Amino acid sequence: MIKSIVIVTLLTFYANAFMVESSYEKAHAKALKTGKFLVVFLTKKNCSQCDAELAKIIHNKAISLAIDRYAVFVIIKDGQKESYPVEMLYTIQYPALFILDTNELPQCSALTVKLDIQDIVQCLHFD
């Protein structure tokens, strides 16, 4: 767990810099306060595909700018002892990305396994 947090923190500072939260409750409160979307990245232990997709998101300038402007980003690990929307409890494909509005309703369909950057950016843009 600590190793994952250190890696995510280093990736965040090294990358195009958007904040990454590790608690759903804190991220949701922050999203409510700022009126931003909540981008939830679901991962699991020992998932190399999850790590690769997370790195792809963090290092992509378009997605970083979109997340920084429109969303709060949180990483949830399978089995994490915390409450979050029921739809995510039934996730069987990892990684999975959910983009939720302030009412915790999906803004777009959940994205799984091979995440498409354009789909993420498109879902986040409202202008």
Secondary structure, DSSP 4 states (H G I P E B T S, - for coil): -HHHHHHHHHHHHHTT---EES-HHHHHHHHHHHT-EEEEEEE-TT-HHHHHHHHHHHH-HHHHHHHHHHEEEEEEETT-SS---HHHHT--SSSEEEEE-TTS-BSS--EESS--HHHHHHHH---
